[in-house]
Each structure stands twice: as structure tokens, then as C-alpha cells.
Amino acid sequence: SADSPFACYDIKSVTVQNGDAVPRYIEVKAVPPDSFQFYWTRSELEVAQLLKLKYFLYLLPVIADGSFDLGRILIVNDPYSSVYQNSDAWKIEENVIVCRRVK
């Protein structure tokens, strides 16, 4: 994302399956360890919906000293289905704030 700040993922990688390289698009989110709450942009959500099994969320818990708890990383494949469309496991809040200047 440093090279392409408007990309809808942080890392473009591959998964090797049966000797073939399958693209893997990874969005990394730093999250509180108690709730794993994160913010998803509309464009990230849309790309997750389009890429399905090629899109991954890496939810990285941040502990009190500011470091990451790598032992508790949660890797979510197809997060559009696994998270956004899974209200049994995730609470989804959709808030939009629109600001418009008054003339």
C-alpha cells in the first residue's frame, strides 16, 4: 500500500496450490485483542466482494505496549462472506457521515 496508497489491499502475494501460484490480496488491520474490531472502507469491502477467495483479512491484535500479539493473529479468507455476511459471528455497524458545505 506504500507504493499504491489507493489500492484496496495492503499486500499482493500468492498461494501455491498444486504447483500453481494463485493471487492472494491481503488487507492487514491492527485490532484490539478483546474485540478484534476494525474499520473497513467501502472500497475494501467492494474488492473483498469481487475477489472472494483470493482476498484475505489479517487481523493483528495490538497489546498494551503497542506490539503485536502474533500468536493470536486471525487470518480470514473470503471476509466478505466470513465477516460481512456473517451476523452470527460478527456485529456489523454501517455508519456514513456526509459533510456538505452550506452556501
N, C-alpha and C positions, 0 to 999 in steps of 0.2 A: 504493500500500500504506500510505501515511501516513494516509489517510482511512479505510481499511478494513484494519486490521492482520491480520485473519483471512482476507483474500482469498487465493486460491491463485495469484495473479499480481501483478506489480508495476504494470503499466501496461495500461489498456484503450485500444486505439487502433482504427483502421480501415485496411483496404487497399482502394484503389479499383480495382475490376475491371469493365471495360466500363461505366463510369459509375455502378456500384453500390458502396455502402460495405459492405464485408464486415468483421465484427468481427475484431479481432486482439488476442489476450490474450498479453502479453509477461511472461516471468519473466526478470529480469536477475540474473546470477551473476558476481561477481568471482572470477577464476580465476588460478592460477599459469600463466605463459606456457609453461612446459615441458611440462605435463601436461594443462592445461585441466580438472583435477579439480574437481568441485563436489559439493555435498550437496543432495539433493532430498528434500523432506519427502514423507511418504506422501500427504498431501492434494494437493500439487503434482503428484505422479505420477498420481494418480487423475483430476485435472482435465485433465492432458495427454492421458490415455487417452480421456476423454469428448469433448474439444474437437478432437482430431486436428489437421486442417489449419488450424484457427483459433488454435492455441496455438504459441507460439514461445519458444525459449530464446535469450537474447542472452548469450553468454559473453565477458566482457570481461577480457582479460589485465591483471594489475597488475604493473608493473615495479618495479625496486629502490627508486626514490624514492617509491613509493606512488601514482604517477599511472597512468592507464590508457593502454594501447597501442591506441588506436582503429584503427590500421591493421591490427591483427590480430584485430579482433572477429569472432567466429564466430556467425552467426545460423542457428539450426537450426529449421526448420519441421517440425511433427509430431514432436517429440522423443521421444514415447513409442515410435514406430516407429523413428525415425532413431538414437536413442541406446539407450533401454532394451531394445529388442528386437534390437539390432544388436551382438552379441558379437564380430563380426569387426572392428569399428571402435572399440568401447568396452569397457573392463573394468568390470563391474558388481559391486559388493560390497554385499550386503544384510545389514546388521547392525542388530539391535534390542537395546537394553538396557532391561530391565524391572526396575524397583526397587519393592519392596513392603516396607512396614514390618512387622516381626515383632512380634506382640503379646506 
